[in-house]
Amino acid sequence: MYRIRFHGRGGQGMKTASRILGTAFFFEGFEVQDAPRYGAERRGAPIFAYVRADRKTIFERGVINNPGLIIVADDSLVGIPAAGVLHGIGTDTVVLIHSREHAEVWQNRLNLKGVLCILPATEEDGSLRTWRTIGAACSAAAAQLTGVVSWDAVVASLTEELSGLGGNWLAENLARAQWAYDQMSPFSGCVELETKETAALSTSVDWIDLPCEEAQWAAPAIHTGKTSEQAETGLWRTLRPVIDSERCKGCWWLCSTFCPDGAIQVDTAGRPQIDYAHCKGCLVCVAQCPAHAIDVHPEHSTE
């Protein structure tokens, strides 16, 4: 069985990437599972999705703990423990990282024993437009690494999954996918088909009784005041909203009201200020600003 895990940030299309790869496997005659795992964090939050593919019926369910292939769309996630990028990695696990760094750099940083591939990133990969093609690139690269998914199957899958977007999006994603597929050609087939089953399949499961507790103990922590201040989400952000003070009209009630996390405060002069410790880069403020006074900058260029 092929066990593949995609890691990225909300908005980079990892859910779509798993669907594209899963559909491509299906077109090649495989039984397939694909599913995402994420909460309600919106753009910028670490998420992952996974794909299982086999020639026979798949009985496994749930998160893949021992992947044969890990694809990382945003290399800043590797150093965040909560993202779980390296969870369950083994000596046979192939790792693909979308990064500006060379493979030797990551090999030394992570001390990996298996194959590590780099999907080269460029300065343009920090823009909103290229975010929307990263998923297609990662799925095509993964298809090439397996060695069993043809380019024709990738094209058919991309067409089925993305044809409803309209405009030139399908053509742009196809072009990016073709580039990524060709980039990984030297490593084609390096992901091995695992023949062993997981131990979980042979372990029986008993029912567990969970008694009801009093509401004051079992109630969600959301009822506790000011818990959001304790969770800084600035590390989630890859695109940073920046207010242009010359264009800002001072209509702070719009951006500050629509900010879902209350990360936009108003100073004594009536001007909005962004709290970057709690801004996770969802860019709702950019869409709501009538004066277009909030620009978007790649996070790495503003550090």
C-alpha positions in Angstrom: 0.0 0.0 0.0 1.1 3.6 -0.7 0.7 5.8 2.4 1.2 9.4 1.6 0.9 12.5 3.8 0.7 16.2 2.6 1.6 19.0 5.0 0.9 22.6 4.3 -1.0 25.7 5.5 -4.6 26.6 5.1 -5.1 28.2 1.7 -2.3 26.2 0.0 -4.6 23.5 -1.4 -3.4 20.5 0.5 -6.9 19.1 0.7 -7.2 19.6 -3.1 -3.7 18.1 -3.6 -4.8 14.9 -1.8 -7.9 14.7 -4.0 -5.9 15.2 -7.2 -3.4 12.5 -6.3 -6.2 10.1 -5.1 -8.1 10.6 -8.3 -5.0 10.0 -10.4 -4.4 6.8 -8.5 -8.0 5.8 -9.1 -7.6 6.4 -12.9 -4.6 4.0 -12.7 -6.8 1.2 -11.3 -6.0 1.6 -7.6 -8.4 1.5 -4.6 -8.0 4.9 -2.9 -8.6 6.8 0.3 -8.0 10.6 0.6 -8.9 12.9 3.4 -7.8 16.1 5.0 -7.3 16.9 8.7 -7.8 20.4 10.0 -9.9 22.6 12.3 -11.5 26.0 11.8 -8.2 27.9 11.8 -8.6 29.3 8.2 -5.7 30.5 6.1 -2.2 30.1 7.4 -2.8 27.4 10.0 -0.9 24.1 9.7 -3.0 21.3 8.2 -2.4 17.9 6.6 -4.1 15.5 4.3 -3.4 11.9 3.4 -3.8 9.4 0.6 -3.8 5.6 0.7 -3.7 3.6 -2.5 -3.5 -0.1 -3.1 -4.4 -2.7 -5.7 -6.7 -4.5 -3.1 -9.4 -3.4 -0.7 -8.1 -0.9 1.9 -9.2 -1.7 5.5 -7.1 0.9 7.3 -8.8 4.0 8.5 -7.7 7.3 10.1 -4.5 9.3 10.2 -1.4 7.8 8.6 1.2 7.4 11.3 3.9 5.6 9.3 4.0 7.3 5.8 6.0 6.1 2.9 6.0 9.6 1.4 5.8 13.0 3.1 5.2 16.1 1.0 5.8 19.5 2.7 4.4 22.5 0.8 5.8 25.1 3.2 9.2 24.4 4.7 8.6 26.7 7.7 6.3 24.0 9.0 9.2 21.6 9.6 10.3 23.4 12.7 6.9 23.7 14.3 6.3 20.6 16.5 2.5 21.1 16.4 2.5 20.6 12.6 3.7 17.0 13.0 5.7 17.0 9.8 8.2 14.3 10.9 5.7 12.3 12.9 6.2 8.6 12.2 9.0 9.0 9.8 11.2 5.9 9.2 14.4 5.0 7.3 12.3 4.1 4.2 10.2 7.3 4.2 10.8 9.6 1.3 10.5 13.3 2.1 9.7 16.0 -0.5 10.1 19.6 0.6 9.0 22.7 -1.4 11.9 25.0 -0.4 14.5 27.5 -1.5 17.2 25.5 0.3 19.2 22.7 -1.2 18.6 19.0 -0.3 22.0 18.8 1.5 20.9 21.6 3.8 17.8 19.8 4.9 19.6 16.5 5.1 22.0 18.0 7.6 19.3 19.8 9.5 17.0 16.8 9.9 19.6 14.0 9.9 17.4 11.9 7.7 18.4 8.4 6.6 16.0 8.1 3.7 15.6 9.9 0.4 15.0 13.6 0.5 13.9 15.6 -2.6 13.5 19.3 -3.1 10.8 20.9 -5.2 12.5 24.3 -5.9 10.7 27.4 -4.7 11.1 30.9 -6.1 10.5 34.4 -4.8 7.1 34.4 -6.6 5.9 31.4 -4.5 5.0 33.8 -1.7 2.3 35.5 -3.7 -1.4 34.8 -3.4 -1.6 33.6 -7.0 1.1 31.0 -6.8 -0.4 29.7 -3.5 -3.3 28.4 -5.7 -1.0 26.2 -7.8 1.2 24.8 -5.1 -1.3 22.0 -4.4 -1.2 20.9 -8.1 2.6 21.0 -8.1 2.8 18.9 -4.9 0.3 16.3 -6.1 2.1 15.9 -9.5 5.5 15.6 -7.8 4.1 12.9 -5.6 2.7 11.1 -8.6 6.1 11.0 -10.2 7.8 9.8 -7.0 5.5 6.8 -6.8 6.5 5.7 -10.4 3.0 4.2 -11.0 1.0 7.3 -11.9 1.4 8.5 -15.5 1.3 12.1 -16.6 -2.0 11.3 -18.5 -3.6 10.2 -15.3 -2.4 13.4 -13.5 -3.9 15.6 -16.4 -7.2 13.7 -16.2 -7.3 14.2 -12.5 -6.5 17.9 -12.6 -9.1 18.4 -15.2 -11.8 16.6 -13.2 -11.0 18.3 -9.9 -10.2 21.9 -11.2 -12.3 22.4 -14.3 -15.0 24.2 -12.4 -12.7 27.0 -11.4 -13.1 28.7 -14.8 -10.8 31.2 -16.4 -7.1 30.3 -16.8 -6.8 28.5 -13.5 -6.8 25.0 -15.0 -4.2 25.9 -17.5 -2.0 27.5 -14.8 -2.3 24.5 -12.6 -1.5 22.1 -15.4 1.6 24.1 -16.3 2.8 24.1 -12.7 2.0 20.4 -12.3 3.9 19.6 -15.5 7.0 21.5 -14.2 6.8 19.7 -10.9 6.3 16.3 -12.5 9.4 16.8 -14.7 11.4 18.1 -11.7 11.0 14.8 -9.9 11.8 12.5 -12.9 15.2 11.6 -11.5 13.5 10.2 -8.4 10.7 8.4 -10.2 9.7 5.2 -8.4 11.7 5.9 -5.2 8.6 5.5 -3.1 8.2 1.8 -2.4 4.9 -0.1 -2.3 4.6 -1.3 1.3 3.4 -4.9 1.6 3.1 -5.2 5.4 -0.1 -4.4 7.2 -0.2 -2.2 10.3 -0.5 -3.7 13.7 -3.7 -1.8 14.4 -5.6 -4.1 12.0 -4.9 -7.2 14.2 -5.8 -5.5 17.5 -9.4 -5.9 18.7 -11.1 -2.9 20.1 -13.4 -2.9 23.2 -16.1 -0.4 24.1 -15.1 2.2 26.6 -17.7 3.8 28.8 -17.3 7.5 29.3 -19.5 8.7 32.2 -21.0 12.2 31.9 -19.3 14.8 34.0 -20.7 17.9 35.6 -20.9 20.8 33.1 -18.5 23.0 35.1 -15.8 20.3 34.5 -16.7 19.1 31.0 -17.7 22.4 29.4 -15.5 23.7 26.6 -12.7 26.1 27.5 -14.3 28.7 25.1 -16.4 29.8 28.0 -13.3 30.8 29.9 -12.5 34.5 29.4 -9.4 35.7 27.4 -8.1 32.3 26.4 -7.4 33.5 22.8 -4.7 35.9 24.2 -2.7 32.8 25.4 -2.5 31.3 21.9 -0.2 33.4 19.7 -0.9 32.5 16.0 1.7 34.6 14.3 3.7 31.6 13.2 0.7 30.4 11.1 1.1 33.3 8.8 2.9 33.2 5.5 1.2 36.3 4.0 1.3 39.5 6.1 -1.3 42.3 5.8 0.4 45.7 6.1 -1.6 48.9 6.5 -0.5 51.8 4.2 -1.0 54.8 6.5 -1.1 57.3 3.5 -4.0 55.4 1.9 -5.9 54.5 5.1 -9.1 56.6 5.5 -9.5 55.8 9.2 -12.6 53.7 8.8 -11.3 51.4 11.5 -14.7 50.0 12.3 -14.6 47.9 9.1 -11.3 46.1 9.3 -11.4 45.8 13.1 -14.9 44.5 13.1 -14.4 41.9 10.3 -11.1 40.6 11.8 -12.2 37.2 13.1 -9.6 37.2 15.9 -9.8 40.8 17.0 -6.1 41.3 16.0 -6.7 44.8 14.7 -6.7 47.4 17.5 -7.3 51.2 17.2 -4.8 53.7 18.5 -5.6 57.0 20.2 -5.5 58.8 16.8 -8.3 56.5 15.4 -5.9 54.5 13.2 -6.0 50.7 13.0 -2.9 48.8 14.1 -2.4 45.0 13.5 -1.3 42.8 16.4 1.0 40.5 14.5 1.4 38.1 17.4 -2.3 37.1 17.0 -2.8 37.8 13.2 -2.8 34.5 11.4 -2.9 35.9 7.9 -6.5 35.0 6.9 -6.5 38.3 4.9 -10.2 39.1 5.6 -9.2 42.7 6.4 -7.6 43.0 2.9 -10.9 41.9 1.3 -13.0 44.3 3.4 -10.9 47.5 3.2 -12.8 49.9 0.8 -9.8 52.1 0.3 -7.5 49.2 -0.6 -5.1 50.5 2.0 -4.0 47.0 3.3 -1.3 45.4 1.2 -0.2 41.8 1.2 3.5 40.9 1.6 5.2 37.5 1.8 6.1 36.9 5.5 9.7 36.1 4.8 10.3 39.5 3.1 9.1 41.5 6.1 11.1 39.8 8.8 
